Structure formats: structure tokens, C-alpha cells
């Protein structure tokens, strides 16, 4: 019986990872190409803006994080994930015939769907894990999820290869394929199986009591989240949370647009958008594997050395971007001057560094939250997603008007602050753990 239960859990983790891989093959490829695609739509006459669309997504995502737990508590994780992913699917379909109202309405729907989808995913992952397997299961899920950056952007490369301007037919081919991937991901979610809880699953029941007990728990979690927001630890960590939102905006939307709009890269620059996304995905997968699946070994000397590594990789990527790309490339097609002759090799190296650095930050933030706020992990993760999403929304809005150099200045300043703040809380947590005190995030109720 125990082996059967274990097999169902592992089966669910793989199916969950594969489903998200297809869903985000569609969405992440779309978000990286959105600005370039919409700029070319109807020969440049389309009035919708890709950065504004992405800004709406993350703004609504941030706000919706507060209500998503109530929805998941009512509908259950499986139904919630199907519902949330369907909103992603509708958004992808809208690009087959771009219309301004559909673009922005779809963006708002994705923001709602994202909050529901990710809240339900966290709940489902916990249900199918225990303390001894949560790291392994998170690593499996992360690797499968980030594989979406490889497959979707590979498809994008072959569709856009050799095009100076993205044609209507190429856009149609791309989004038919992405819509198919999104639909397949939704269908895979239907194959998730309900685990039978046996008497030997006491630890799992304890972990997931919040998913099955008092219906007023979401309100309780919301109240606790506001209490946590006022703690010193959460306020300090919010700087790191915000930085992950800013750099998410840069690598998932701005950087690919800079490559696609840099005329120094010639006629293949639209195709390079796909290769750049693949390199980001490679960095995410390698970083996630190294610091997720093998976390017990890589965390031997603490979490802060890994975050510092991610910081230096990001600083290198920002410097390469500064010397390799025109300053107005986030905003328009350009052949403007650069400090260094634009190099495809350097551009793709930068993509890899951005992905690896992002994995360094996110894996360690997840680990630190789980340790410091062990008794309040649900509201703590909700706050993390809230701050990250709001920061990403703000970054997408200023990406419409700020030159590349000013965007990089913001990233360097926030990145530096995030490392200092993360390290301060990590050192406090380590000191408390060694002295035998309770985790510093816990407070009396």
C-alpha cells in the first residue's frame, strides 16, 4: 500500500511538471516574443503595446494573490489549475487576430489565472510530498517547467528565422503551435490522480491540514499575511523579492526585445529571439538542477554564497548588455551606436547568465522562506509572489519609456540591495538555528 501511494505521488509530480511545461511553452514563448510580434502586427499599425500587456498581467497577478487561496480552497487544486490554465490558453489564442481590447482584457484574465494556477500548484505539490521528498519533487517540477523555454523558443526560432519583420502568416503559425501546446498542458492536468491517504500518511495529513479543514482558513491566512508584512524579516526580504520581479521583467520581456530590435544583428535578429530564450532556459535548468535537486550539497556552506554567485552573474550580464546593445533597443527598431561591436555570441552568453542567475536567486529565496517562516509558509509565499509581481508590473511600465542604460542602473542598484538584505536574514536565521531558538519568522499569535 505504501509503495502504491508513493507511486501515485511521483506520478502526479511528473504529470504536473509535464503539464506546466506545455502550458508555459506557450506562455513564456509568447511573453518573450510579445513586444516584437505586436510591433510588427498589421505592418506596425497595431496600437496595443506588449510591455503594457505584460504590466497588466503582473499587476493583476499581484492583487489576485490575496484572493486565490479562497478559490483554491473552494474548488480544489486540480479544478483550480485547469481553470487557471484555461485563462492562459484564451490569452494565447487572442494573438491569432490581435485586437487591442482583447489583448488587454486577456492580460487581466491571465493575471487572475496565474494567481489561481500557482497557488493551486503549490498546494498540489505539497499534498504529493513529504519532508523527505519536497526538495526532490520541487527539483523535478522546476526542471520540467523550465524546459518550456527550450521547446517554445526553438519553435519560435524556426518560425521567425530570416525575417526582418514578423509577417502575419508567421505570427499565425507561431500562435497556432503555442495554442496547441497550451491545450495539451490543460488536458494533461485532467490525468492527475487523487492520492488515497492511509494511516501511514500522518506527516502528509499534518502538512496539508490547511487544505482540508476550516473553511475560514483563507481569511485567517490573509490576516496572517498582513501581520507578517509588518515584521522586520519580511520587510528586509521584500527588497530581494522585488529584485526578482525586476530581473524577471528584464529577461522575460525586455532583453529578447532588445535583441529582436537591434538591427546590427541583421535579418536573423527575430530568429535570435528564440535562441536567446533557449539559452535563458538552459541557464534556468542547469541552475535549478544544481541548486534544487542537489540542494543538500550546494547549500553546505549556506544559501548566501549561491545568491552572491547569482548576483555576480547578473552584474556580468548587465555589463554585457550595456556594451553590446543600443540604448534605445528596448523601445524601437534601431541601429544606434554601441560601446562594443554587437556580438551574437556575447548576447547569447548574456542570456545564459540571466537564466542561471535567476535560478540562483529563486531557489535560495524559496529555501529561506521555507526555513524562516516554517509556521507561516503559505502567507509568506503569498507575500513573496505579491511583491515580485508588483515589481514586475512596475518594471514593464517603465520599460516603455526608459533607455536600456537607465533600466540597467535600476537593476544594479536593486540587485546590490537584494544581496545585502538576503544575506542579513540568512545570517540571522543561521545564528538562531545554531543557538536552538525558534525560526526568526515565528511570532506569538
C-alpha positions as CSV (number, residue, x, y, z in Angstrom):
1,X,0.0,0.0,0.0
2,X,2.8,2.4,0.9
3,X,4.6,1.7,-2.4
4,X,1.3,2.3,-4.3
5,X,0.8,5.7,-2.5
6,X,4.4,6.7,-3.2
7,X,4.0,5.7,-6.9
8,X,0.8,7.9,-7.2
9,X,2.6,10.9,-5.7
10,X,5.6,10.6,-8.0
11,X,3.3,10.0,-11.0
12,X,1.4,13.2,-10.1
13,X,4.7,15.2,-9.8
14,X,5.8,14.1,-13.3
15,X,2.4,14.8,-14.8
16,X,2.2,18.1,-13.1
17,X,5.6,19.1,-14.4
18,X,4.8,18.0,-18.0
19,X,1.5,19.9,-17.9
20,X,3.2,23.1,-16.8
21,X,6.0,22.5,-19.3
22,X,3.4,22.7,-22.2
23,X,1.4,25.5,-20.6
24,X,4.5,27.6,-20.2
25,X,6.0,26.6,-23.5
26,X,3.0,28.6,-24.8
27,X,3.0,31.5,-22.3
28,X,6.8,32.1,-21.8
29,X,7.5,32.0,-25.5
30,X,4.6,34.4,-26.0
31,X,5.8,36.8,-23.3
32,X,9.3,36.9,-24.8
33,X,8.1,37.5,-28.3
34,X,5.0,39.6,-27.5
35,X,6.6,43.1,-27.9
36,X,8.3,42.2,-31.2
37,X,5.2,40.5,-32.6
38,X,2.8,43.3,-31.7
39,X,5.2,45.9,-33.1
40,X,5.1,44.1,-36.4
41,X,1.3,43.4,-36.3
42,X,-0.6,44.9,-39.3
43,X,2.6,46.4,-40.6
44,X,3.2,48.4,-37.5
45,X,-0.3,49.9,-37.3
46,X,-1.4,47.9,-34.2
47,X,-1.9,50.2,-31.2
48,X,-1.5,47.6,-28.5
49,X,1.8,47.5,-26.5
50,X,3.5,44.4,-25.4
51,X,5.1,45.9,-22.3
52,X,1.7,47.4,-21.2
53,X,0.1,44.0,-21.7
54,X,2.7,42.2,-19.5
55,X,2.5,45.0,-17.0
56,X,-1.3,44.4,-16.7
57,X,-0.6,40.7,-16.2
58,X,1.7,41.1,-13.3
59,X,-0.3,43.9,-11.7
60,X,-3.4,41.8,-11.7
61,X,-1.4,38.8,-10.6
62,X,-0.1,40.6,-7.6
63,X,-3.5,41.8,-6.5
64,X,-5.1,38.4,-7.2
65,X,-2.7,36.6,-5.0
66,X,-4.7,37.7,-2.0
67,X,-7.9,36.1,-3.2
68,X,-6.5,33.0,-4.9
69,X,-6.3,30.8,-1.7
70,X,-10.0,31.2,-1.2
71,X,-10.7,30.0,-4.8
72,X,-8.4,27.0,-4.4
73,X,-9.9,26.2,-1.0
74,X,-13.4,26.1,-2.6
75,X,-12.6,24.4,-5.9
76,X,-9.7,22.2,-5.0
77,X,-6.2,22.3,-6.6
78,X,-6.9,20.2,-9.7
79,X,-10.0,22.1,-10.8
80,X,-8.3,25.4,-10.0
81,X,-5.3,24.5,-12.1
82,X,-7.5,23.6,-15.1
83,X,-9.4,26.8,-14.7
84,X,-6.3,29.0,-14.4
85,X,-4.5,27.3,-17.3
86,X,-7.6,27.8,-19.5
87,X,-7.3,31.6,-19.0
88,X,-3.7,31.3,-20.3
89,X,-5.0,29.4,-23.3
90,X,-7.6,32.1,-24.1
91,X,-4.8,34.8,-23.9
92,X,-2.6,32.8,-26.4
93,X,-5.5,32.4,-28.8
94,X,-6.0,36.2,-28.9
95,X,-2.8,36.6,-30.8
96,X,-4.1,34.8,-33.9
97,X,-6.0,38.0,-34.6
98,X,-4.6,40.8,-32.4
99,X,-7.2,43.4,-31.1
100,X,-6.4,46.0,-28.5
101,X,-9.4,45.3,-26.3
102,X,-8.7,41.5,-26.4
103,X,-5.0,42.0,-25.7
104,X,-5.6,44.0,-22.5
105,X,-8.7,42.0,-21.3
106,X,-6.8,38.8,-21.9
107,X,-3.8,40.2,-20.0
108,X,-6.1,40.8,-17.0
109,X,-7.5,37.3,-17.2
110,X,-4.0,35.8,-17.3
111,X,-3.2,37.8,-14.1
112,X,-6.2,36.2,-12.3
113,X,-5.4,32.8,-13.8
114,X,-1.8,33.0,-12.8
115,X,-2.6,33.6,-9.1
116,X,-5.0,30.7,-9.1
117,X,-2.7,28.4,-11.1
118,X,0.4,28.9,-8.9
119,X,-1.5,28.8,-5.6
120,X,-3.1,25.5,-6.6
121,X,0.3,24.2,-7.9
122,X,1.9,24.9,-4.5
123,X,-1.0,23.2,-2.7
124,X,-0.9,20.1,-5.0
125,X,2.9,19.8,-4.8
126,X,2.7,19.8,-1.0
127,X,-0.1,17.2,-1.0
128,X,2.1,14.9,-3.0
129,X,5.2,15.4,-1.0
130,X,6.6,15.0,2.5
131,X,9.6,16.5,4.3
132,X,12.0,13.9,2.8
133,X,10.8,14.3,-0.8
134,X,9.8,18.0,-1.1
135,X,13.3,19.0,-2.4
136,X,13.4,16.3,-4.9
137,X,9.8,16.9,-6.1
138,X,10.4,20.7,-6.4
139,X,13.6,20.0,-8.4
140,X,11.8,17.7,-10.8
141,X,9.0,20.2,-11.2
142,X,11.4,23.1,-11.8
143,X,13.4,21.2,-14.4
144,X,10.3,20.2,-16.4
145,X,8.8,23.7,-16.1
146,X,12.0,25.5,-17.3
147,X,12.3,23.0,-20.3
148,X,9.4,25.1,-21.7
149,X,11.9,27.8,-22.5
150,X,13.9,25.4,-24.7
151,X,11.0,23.9,-26.8
152,X,8.9,27.0,-27.3
153,X,11.8,29.2,-28.2
154,X,13.2,26.6,-30.6
155,X,9.9,26.6,-32.4
156,X,9.9,30.4,-32.4
157,X,13.4,30.4,-33.9
158,X,12.4,28.3,-36.9
159,X,9.2,30.3,-37.5
160,X,10.9,33.7,-37.4
161,X,14.3,32.7,-38.9
162,X,15.4,35.1,-41.7
163,X,12.5,37.6,-41.2
164,X,13.3,41.3,-40.8
165,X,9.6,42.0,-39.9
166,X,7.3,39.4,-38.5
167,X,4.7,38.6,-41.1
168,X,1.0,37.9,-40.3
169,X,1.5,34.3,-41.6
170,X,4.5,33.7,-39.3
171,X,2.6,35.1,-36.3
172,X,-0.3,32.8,-37.1
173,X,1.9,29.7,-37.4
174,X,3.6,30.6,-34.1
175,X,0.5,31.0,-32.1
176,X,-1.3,28.0,-33.6
177,X,1.6,25.9,-32.4
178,X,1.7,27.7,-29.0
179,X,-2.1,27.3,-28.6
180,X,-1.8,23.6,-29.3
181,X,0.9,23.3,-26.6
182,X,-1.3,25.2,-24.1
183,X,-4.3,22.9,-24.8
184,X,-2.1,19.8,-24.4
185,X,-1.0,21.1,-21.0
186,X,-4.6,21.6,-19.9
187,X,-5.5,18.1,-21.0
188,X,-2.6,16.6,-19.0
189,X,-3.9,18.2,-15.8
190,X,-7.0,16.1,-16.2
191,X,-4.8,13.0,-15.7
192,X,-3.7,14.0,-12.2
193,X,-4.8,11.4,-9.7
194,X,-6.2,11.8,-6.3
195,X,-4.0,10.2,-3.6
196,X,-5.6,7.9,-1.1
197,X,-4.5,8.9,2.3
198,X,-3.6,5.9,4.5
199,X,-2.9,5.7,8.2
200,X,0.8,5.9,7.4
201,X,0.5,9.3,5.9
202,X,0.3,11.2,9.2
203,X,3.0,13.6,8.2
204,X,1.3,14.5,4.9
205,X,-2.1,15.0,6.6
206,X,-0.3,17.3,9.0
207,X,1.3,19.2,6.2
208,X,-2.0,19.6,4.3
209,X,-4.5,20.1,7.1
210,X,-4.9,23.7,5.8
211,X,-6.2,22.4,2.5
212,X,-9.0,20.3,4.1
213,X,-10.0,22.0,7.3
214,X,-11.8,25.1,8.4
215,X,-13.4,27.0,5.5
216,X,-12.4,30.3,7.0
217,X,-8.7,29.5,6.8
218,X,-8.1,31.7,3.7
219,X,-9.3,34.7,5.7
220,X,-7.0,33.6,8.5
221,X,-4.1,33.3,6.1
222,X,-4.8,36.7,4.7
223,X,-4.8,38.2,8.2
224,X,-1.6,36.5,9.0
225,X,0.0,37.8,5.7
226,X,-0.7,41.3,6.8
227,X,0.9,40.6,10.2
228,X,4.0,39.1,8.5
229,X,4.3,42.1,6.2
230,X,5.0,44.3,9.3
231,X,7.8,42.1,10.6
232,X,11.4,43.2,10.2
233,X,12.4,39.9,8.4
234,X,9.7,40.3,5.7
235,X,10.3,44.0,5.2
236,X,14.0,43.3,4.6
237,X,13.4,40.3,2.4
238,X,11.0,42.3,0.3
239,X,14.0,44.0,-1.3
240,X,15.1,40.6,-2.6
241,X,11.6,39.7,-3.6
242,X,11.3,43.0,-5.6
243,X,14.6,42.4,-7.4
244,X,13.4,39.0,-8.6
245,X,10.4,40.8,-10.2
246,X,12.6,43.4,-11.9
247,X,15.0,40.9,-13.3
248,X,12.1,38.7,-14.4
249,X,10.8,41.6,-16.4
250,X,14.2,42.1,-18.0
251,X,15.0,38.5,-19.0
252,X,11.4,37.5,-19.9
253,X,10.4,40.6,-21.9
254,X,12.9,43.4,-22.3
255,X,16.1,41.5,-23.2
256,X,14.6,39.5,-26.0
257,X,13.0,42.6,-27.4
258,X,16.4,44.4,-27.4
259,X,17.9,41.5,-29.5
260,X,15.0,41.4,-31.9
261,X,15.1,45.2,-32.4
262,X,18.9,45.5,-32.8
263,X,19.5,46.0,-36.5
264,X,23.2,45.3,-36.0
265,X,22.2,41.6,-35.8
266,X,20.9,41.7,-39.4
267,X,17.9,39.8,-40.8
268,X,18.2,36.9,-38.4
269,X,17.6,39.1,-35.4
270,X,13.9,37.9,-35.0
271,X,15.1,34.3,-35.0
272,X,17.7,35.2,-32.4
273,X,14.9,36.0,-30.1
274,X,14.1,32.2,-29.9
275,X,17.8,31.2,-29.4
276,X,18.1,33.8,-26.6
277,X,15.1,32.2,-24.9
278,X,16.6,28.8,-25.3
279,X,19.8,30.0,-23.6
280,X,17.9,31.5,-20.8
281,X,16.1,28.2,-20.4
282,X,19.4,26.3,-20.4
283,X,20.7,28.5,-17.6
284,X,17.4,28.1,-15.6
285,X,17.5,24.3,-15.9
286,X,21.2,23.9,-15.0
287,X,20.9,26.3,-12.1
288,X,17.7,24.8,-10.9
289,X,19.2,21.3,-11.1
290,X,22.4,22.3,-9.3
291,X,20.7,24.3,-6.5
292,X,17.3,22.4,-6.4
293,X,17.8,18.7,-6.9
294,X,21.3,18.8,-5.3
295,X,20.4,21.4,-2.7
296,X,21.8,19.4,0.2
297,X,25.3,19.5,-1.3
298,X,25.2,23.1,-2.8
299,X,23.8,24.5,0.5
300,X,26.6,23.0,2.5
301,X,28.1,26.5,3.1
302,X,24.8,28.3,3.3
303,X,22.4,30.0,0.9
304,X,24.1,33.3,0.7
305,X,27.1,32.1,-1.4
306,X,24.7,30.9,-4.1
307,X,22.9,34.2,-4.1
308,X,26.2,36.1,-4.3
309,X,27.1,33.9,-7.3
310,X,23.8,34.7,-9.0
311,X,24.4,38.4,-8.2
312,X,27.8,38.5,-9.9
313,X,26.5,36.5,-12.9
314,X,23.7,39.1,-13.3
315,X,26.1,42.0,-12.9
316,X,28.2,40.5,-15.7
317,X,25.1,40.1,-17.9
318,X,24.1,43.7,-17.3
319,X,27.5,44.9,-18.3
320,X,27.5,42.8,-21.4
321,X,24.0,44.2,-22.3
322,X,25.3,47.8,-21.7
323,X,28.2,47.5,-24.1
324,X,26.6,45.1,-26.7
325,X,23.2,46.6,-27.3
326,X,21.9,50.1,-28.4
327,X,20.4,52.2,-25.6
328,X,17.1,52.6,-27.4
329,X,16.7,48.9,-28.3
330,X,14.0,48.2,-25.6
331,X,11.8,50.8,-27.2
332,X,12.2,50.7,-31.0
333,X,14.0,49.1,-34.0
334,X,17.4,50.7,-34.0
335,X,20.9,50.7,-35.5
336,X,22.1,53.1,-32.8
337,X,25.7,53.1,-31.5
338,X,27.1,50.6,-29.1
339,X,30.2,50.7,-26.9
340,X,31.3,47.4,-28.4
341,X,30.5,45.9,-31.8
342,X,27.3,44.0,-31.3
343,X,28.1,40.3,-30.9
344,X,25.7,37.4,-31.2
345,X,27.9,35.2,-29.1
346,X,28.0,37.8,-26.2
347,X,24.3,38.3,-26.5
348,X,23.6,34.6,-26.1
349,X,26.1,34.3,-23.3
350,X,24.3,37.1,-21.5
351,X,21.0,35.1,-22.0
352,X,22.5,32.1,-20.3
353,X,23.9,34.2,-17.4
354,X,20.4,35.8,-16.9
355,X,18.8,32.4,-16.6
356,X,21.4,30.8,-14.3
357,X,21.4,33.9,-12.1
358,X,17.6,33.9,-11.8
359,X,17.7,30.2,-10.7
360,X,20.3,31.1,-8.1
361,X,18.1,33.8,-6.6
362,X,14.8,32.0,-6.7
363,X,15.8,28.6,-5.4
364,X,17.5,30.2,-2.4
365,X,14.6,32.6,-1.7
366,X,12.2,29.6,-1.7
367,X,14.5,27.7,0.6
368,X,15.0,30.7,3.0
369,X,11.2,31.4,3.2
370,X,10.5,27.8,4.0
371,X,13.0,27.9,6.8
372,X,12.5,31.3,8.3
373,X,8.7,31.2,8.1
374,X,8.2,27.5,8.6
375,X,5.0,28.0,10.6
376,X,3.6,30.6,8.2
377,X,4.8,29.4,4.8
378,X,1.5,29.9,3.0
379,X,1.1,33.6,3.7
380,X,4.9,34.2,3.4
381,X,4.9,32.7,-0.1
382,X,1.8,34.8,-1.0
383,X,3.7,37.9,0.1
384,X,6.7,36.9,-2.0
385,X,4.6,36.5,-5.1
386,X,2.7,39.7,-4.4
387,X,5.9,41.8,-4.1
388,X,7.5,40.1,-7.0
389,X,4.5,40.6,-9.3
390,X,4.0,44.3,-8.4
391,X,7.7,44.9,-9.0
392,X,7.5,43.1,-12.4
393,X,4.4,45.2,-13.3
394,X,6.2,48.5,-12.5
395,X,9.2,47.4,-14.5
396,X,7.1,46.6,-17.6
397,X,5.6,50.0,-17.4
398,X,8.9,51.9,-17.2
399,X,10.3,49.7,-19.9
400,X,8.1,51.6,-22.3
401,X,10.0,54.8,-21.8
402,X,13.4,54.2,-20.2
403,X,16.5,53.7,-22.2
404,X,18.4,50.5,-21.6
405,X,21.1,52.2,-19.5
406,X,18.6,53.5,-17.0
407,X,16.9,50.1,-16.7
408,X,20.3,48.6,-16.0
409,X,21.1,51.2,-13.4
410,X,17.9,50.2,-11.5
411,X,18.7,46.5,-11.8
412,X,22.3,47.0,-10.5
413,X,21.1,49.1,-7.5
414,X,18.3,46.7,-6.6
415,X,20.4,43.7,-7.2
416,X,23.1,45.0,-4.8
417,X,20.5,45.8,-2.2
418,X,18.9,42.4,-2.5
419,X,22.1,40.5,-1.8
420,X,22.7,42.6,1.3
421,X,19.2,42.1,2.6
422,X,19.1,38.4,1.8
423,X,22.4,37.8,3.5
424,X,21.4,39.7,6.6
425,X,18.3,37.5,7.1
426,X,20.3,34.3,6.2
427,X,22.9,35.1,8.8
428,X,20.3,35.8,11.4
429,X,18.5,32.5,10.6
430,X,21.7,30.5,10.7
431,X,22.6,32.1,14.1
432,X,19.2,31.4,15.5
433,X,19.3,27.8,14.2
434,X,22.7,27.1,15.8
435,X,21.6,28.6,19.2
436,X,18.5,26.4,19.2
437,X,15.9,29.2,19.1
438,X,12.7,29.1,17.1
439,X,12.9,30.3,13.5
440,X,13.1,34.1,13.4
441,X,9.9,34.5,11.3
442,X,7.7,33.0,14.0
443,X,5.8,35.3,16.3
444,X,3.4,34.6,19.0
445,X,-0.2,34.6,17.9
